[in-house]
Amino acid sequence: MSRVRLTTWLIGVSTRFCRNKRGNFAVIFALSAPVLILFAGMGADYLEGLSFKSRWDAAADAAALAAVQGAEDYAKANATQSASTLSAAAISAGQAQGYKAFKANAGVSESTGSVTPTMSVTQAGMTFTATANYSGSVATHFGGLVGVTTIGAAGSSTASGTMTTYINYYIILDTSESMGVGATTTDMTNLFNRTQAYGNATDGETGCVLACHVTTGNNNGTHQTYSNEYLAHDVSPNITLRIDAAKTAIQSVITQALPTANTGNIKIGLYTLQSYSSGGTANPDIGPFINTISTPTTDFATLGTLLGNIDLASPDPSYGWGNSDFSNSLNYFNSQDFASVSTGNGYSSATPLNYVLIITDGVQDVYGPTCYWDHCTQPLDPSLCTQFKSKATVGVVYTTYLPFYKNNNPGDGYDTLYSNIIAPIASQIAPNLQSCATSSQYYYEATDGAALSAAMAALFTTTSQPLRLTQ
């Protein structure tokens, strides 16, 4: 065959082969079929791996939540145990519950899947945090053909829960006469002007804003002398006294606590602190040193009503001048009202956390024949607060003892009474009250009503938060 004819024949054969599509596809399919089948099989392996991972992720979520709940349930049920024992046991219980939850939700182990979970539970204060980690693998059906025998899977879930905290608040309000000064400098000015207009003179001055709280039959034989409380509260327009601002601050705490009334985890007790002075040297202090307005209760509506009835030298101003006697008052409170209180961890109603909150100007009245009008003063002795600290956290709100001036004019110098009984100890009041508090975190100084309410709000916190996934 000539070269020309050979060439023509090859071209023809090639053309006919290319034009025969059925033969071409069959050859290509035959060559690619094993690869396509392998890809499809690997896809099935991958989808099965995703299915296992999804199931294990859900199991980890359930395990983390169950671990937190398990730890909380144990802590509530065994709240009387010592702190270290309880914490360790609650963590162990939480971990055990977490493992159970993971196993239950991961499903029955199949020949293609294998998973290992780990549980971690920690505690910080009233908060438990649990982390569920897992690592697993799924055997492949087709991957082994290319050396891939398993598909790995790993995941993690974290949950956190803060237990509902049971708290008893013991609020002690100073109702001595010095809590009857104006709540602000404007109130002090208004009070001075009113006492001046009504002839309540003292120390040779034309008006009085401090220690003018006793109603007398007459003033120099001429007319009735009204107490400053009467002039502030019963003559229009009303003047806000420091005790009024303190009561408003306490009411704000009661209002904050209202949402917890049904759960019963917050209780508030209310007490007034003062002694009653007859004004004489033979019997300078008479009457109770602490008046129990209410023991800790969740009946906040009634508590608010009782609070509204408190006035200076409560409950009976007719005894005379209401003095502060921290020594007898706080010792009496500890031996009577606080005697049956036990140290609590807040995990249950039987073991509440305890807070003693004291609202005061920090000045104690002391009888002394060498002092002004036989009347000495001293700052609160912080050691009196030590007796509470083993069973409670002590918080203090200092209603700043602002200076009083002659004729209500700073240019005329200090008021005679302030100059004699307050100025000499003024620099010691705040440091002593701060030492009374458990720490600086629980000490606040407030110069007016708004600051008093803010201070009380800061001292009062509810610590119940919902159980939640955090990661």
Residue pairs with C-beta under 8 A, 6 or more apart in sequence:
1 9
17 23
17 24
18 24
38 142
38 145
38 146
41 141
41 142
41 143
41 145
42 140
42 142
42 143
42 146
42 148
44 141
44 142
45 138
45 140
45 141
45 142
45 143
45 148
45 151
46 151
48 112
48 138
49 138
49 151
49 153
52 112
52 113
52 115
52 136
52 138
52 153
53 136
53 153
53 155
55 105
55 106
55 107
56 106
56 115
56 134
56 136
56 153
56 155
57 155
57 157
58 105
59 101
59 102
59 103
59 104
59 105
59 106
59 117
59 132
59 134
60 102
60 117
60 132
60 133
60 134
60 155
60 156
60 157
61 132
61 157
61 159
61 469
62 101
62 102
62 104
62 105
63 98
63 99
63 101
63 102
63 105
63 117
63 119
63 130
63 132
63 157
64 98
64 130
64 131
64 132
64 157
64 158
64 159
64 469
65 101
65 130
65 159
65 467
65 469
66 97
66 98
66 100
66 101
67 94
67 95
67 97
67 98
67 101
67 119
67 121
67 128
67 130
67 132
67 159
68 94
68 121
68 128
68 129
68 130
68 159
68 160
68 161
68 467
69 94
69 97
69 161
69 467
70 93
70 94
70 95
70 96
70 97
70 98
71 90
71 91
71 93
71 94
71 97
71 121
71 123
71 128
71 130
72 90
72 94
72 128
72 161
72 163
73 93
74 89
74 90
74 93
74 94
75 86
75 90
75 128
75 163
75 347
76 163
76 347
76 348
78 86
78 89
78 90
79 86
79 345
79 347
79 348
79 350
79 351
80 350
80 351
81 89
83 345
86 345
86 347
87 123
90 123
90 128
91 121
91 122
91 123
91 128
94 119
94 121
94 128
94 130
95 119
95 120
95 121
95 130
98 117
98 119
98 121
98 130
98 132
99 117
99 119
102 117
102 119
102 132
102 134
103 117
106 115
106 117
109 115
111 139
112 138
112 139
112 141
113 136
113 137
113 138
113 139
114 136
114 137
115 134
115 135
115 136
115 137
115 153
116 134
116 135
116 136
117 132
117 133
117 134
118 132
118 133
118 134
119 130
119 131
119 132
119 133
120 130
120 131
120 133
121 128
121 129
121 130
121 131
122 128
122 129
122 130
123 129
125 162
126 162
126 163
126 165
126 346
126 463
127 160
127 161
127 162
127 163
127 465
128 160
128 161
128 163
129 158
129 159
129 160
129 470
130 158
130 159
130 160
131 156
131 157
131 158
131 471
132 156
132 157
132 158
133 154
133 155
133 156
134 154
134 155
134 156
135 152
135 153
135 154
136 152
136 153
136 154
137 150
137 151
137 152
137 153
138 150
138 151
138 153
139 149
139 150
140 148
140 149
140 150
140 151
143 149
143 150
143 151
156 471
157 469
157 471
158 469
158 470
158 471
159 467
159 468
159 469
159 470
160 467
160 468
160 470
161 465
161 466
161 467
161 468
162 463
162 464
162 465
163 346
163 347
163 463
163 464
164 263
164 265
164 463
164 464
165 265
165 346
165 353
165 462
165 463
165 464
166 265
166 266
166 344
166 346
166 347
166 348
166 349
166 351
166 352
166 353
167 265
167 266
167 267
167 346
167 352
167 353
167 354
167 355
167 462
167 463
168 267
168 268
168 269
168 296
168 341
168 344
168 352
168 353
168 354
168 355
169 253
169 266
169 267
169 268
169 269
169 296
169 355
169 357
169 460
170 269
170 271
170 296
170 337
170 338
170 354
170 355
170 356
170 357
170 392
171 250
171 253
171 268
171 269
171 270
171 271
171 357
171 359
172 271
172 272
172 273
172 290
172 333
172 356
172 357
172 358
172 359
172 360
173 243
173 246
173 247
173 250
173 270
173 271
173 272
173 273
173 310
173 359
173 360
174 246
174 272
174 273
174 274
174 324
174 358
174 359
174 360
174 361
174 399
175 243
175 272
175 273
175 274
175 310
175 311
175 312
175 313
175 314
175 322
176 273
176 274
176 312
176 313
176 322
176 323
176 324
176 361
176 365
177 210
177 211
177 213
177 312
177 313
177 321
177 322
177 323
178 210
178 211
178 242
178 324
178 361
178 363
178 401
179 241
179 242
179 243
179 246
179 312
179 361
179 399
180 213
180 228
180 229
180 232
180 241
180 242
180 243
180 312
181 188
181 191
181 209
181 210
181 241
181 242
181 402
181 404
182 188
182 189
182 190
182 191
182 209
182 239
182 240
182 241
182 242
183 240
183 241
183 242
183 244
183 245
183 448
183 449
184 240
184 447
184 448
184 449
185 402
187 239
187 240
187 241
188 209
188 402
188 404
188 408
189 408
190 239
191 209
191 228
191 231
191 232
191 239
191 241
192 207
192 208
192 209
192 407
192 408
193 207
193 408
194 207
194 231
194 232
194 235
194 239
195 207
195 208
195 209
195 212
195 228
195 231
196 206
196 207
198 225
198 226
198 231
199 219
199 222
199 223
199 225
200 207
200 208
200 212
200 219
200 225
200 226
200 228
200 231
201 207
201 208
201 219
202 208
202 211
202 212
202 417
203 415
203 416
203 417
204 416
205 406
205 407
205 415
205 416
206 407
207 407
207 408
208 228
209 228
209 404
209 408
209 415
210 404
210 415
210 417
210 418
211 321
211 417
212 227
212 228
213 227
213 228
213 229
213 312
213 313
213 317
213 321
213 322
214 227
214 279
214 320
214 321
215 224
215 225
215 226
215 227
215 230
216 224
216 225
217 224
218 224
218 225
219 225
227 317
228 241
229 241
229 311
229 312
229 317
231 239
232 238
232 239
232 240
232 241
233 239
233 241
240 449
241 312
242 361
242 399
243 310
243 311
243 312
244 449
245 399
245 448
245 449
245 452
245 453
246 359
246 397
246 399
246 452
247 307
247 308
247 310
248 449
248 452
248 453
249 359
249 397
249 446
249 449
249 452
249 453
249 455
249 456
250 270
250 307
250 359
250 456
251 304
251 307
251 308
252 453
252 456
252 457
253 268
253 456
253 457
253 459
253 460
254 268
254 300
254 303
254 304
254 307
256 457
256 460
256 462
257 266
257 268
257 300
257 460
257 462
258 300
259 462
260 266
260 298
260 462
260 464
261 298
261 299
261 300
263 464
264 298
264 349
265 349
265 462
265 464
266 298
266 462
267 296
267 297
267 298
267 352
268 294
268 296
268 297
268 300
268 303
269 292
269 294
269 295
269 296
269 297
269 337
270 293
270 294
270 303
270 306
270 307
271 290
271 291
271 292
271 293
271 333
271 337
272 290
272 291
272 293
272 310
272 314
272 315
273 289
273 290
273 324
273 326
273 329
273 330
273 333
273 358
273 360
274 289
274 291
274 313
274 314
274 322
274 323
274 324
274 325
274 329
275 285
275 286
275 287
275 288
275 289
275 322
275 323
275 324
275 325
275 328
275 329
275 365
276 285
276 286
276 287
276 313
276 316
276 319
276 320
276 321
276 322
276 323
277 284
277 285
277 286
277 319
277 320
277 321
277 322
277 323
277 365
278 284
278 285
278 286
278 319
278 320
279 320
279 321
281 367
281 369
281 374
284 367
284 374
285 323
285 325
285 328
285 367
286 319
287 316
287 319
288 332
289 325
289 328
289 329
289 332
289 333
290 329
290 332
290 333
290 336
290 337
291 314
291 315
292 337
293 306
293 307
293 310
293 314
294 302
294 303
294 306
295 337
297 303
311 317
312 322
313 319
313 320
313 321
313 322
323 365
324 360
324 361
324 363
324 364
324 365
325 364
325 365
326 360
326 364
326 380
326 381
326 384
327 364
327 381
327 384
330 384
330 385
330 387
331 384
331 387
334 387
334 388
338 356
338 388
338 391
338 392
341 354
341 391
341 392
342 351
342 391
343 354
343 390
343 391
344 351
344 352
344 353
344 354
344 391
345 351
345 353
346 352
346 353
346 463
353 393
354 391
354 392
354 393
355 392
355 393
355 394
355 395
355 459
356 385
356 388
356 392
356 393
356 394
356 395
357 394
357 395
357 396
357 397
357 456
357 459
358 385
358 394
358 395
358 396
358 397
358 436
359 396
359 397
359 399
359 452
359 456
360 380
360 396
360 397
360 398
360 399
360 433
361 398
361 399
361 400
361 401
361 429
362 379
362 380
362 398
362 401
362 429
362 430
362 432
362 433
363 377
363 378
363 379
363 380
363 401
363 422
363 425
363 429
364 377
364 378
364 379
364 380
364 381
365 375
365 376
365 377
366 375
366 376
366 377
366 378
367 374
367 375
367 376
368 374
368 375
368 376
370 376
371 377
371 420
371 421
372 417
372 420
372 421
375 421
376 421
377 421
377 422
377 425
378 425
379 425
379 428
379 429
379 432
379 433
380 429
380 432
380 433
380 436
381 432
382 432
382 433
382 435
382 436
384 436
385 394
385 435
385 436
385 437
388 394
389 438
393 438
393 442
394 436
394 437
394 438
394 442
395 437
395 438
395 442
395 443
395 444
395 459
396 433
396 434
396 436
396 437
396 442
396 443
396 444
397 444
397 445
397 446
397 452
397 455
397 456
397 459
398 429
398 430
398 433
398 434
398 443
398 444
398 445
398 446
399 446
399 452
400 430
400 445
400 446
400 447
401 422
401 426
401 429
402 447
403 410
403 414
403 415
403 418
403 422
403 423
403 426
404 414
404 415
404 417
404 418
404 422
405 411
405 412
405 413
405 414
405 415
405 418
406 412
406 413
406 414
406 415
406 416
413 419
414 423
430 445
433 443
434 440
434 443
436 443
437 443
442 459
444 451
444 454
444 455
444 458
444 459
445 451
445 455
446 452
446 454
446 455
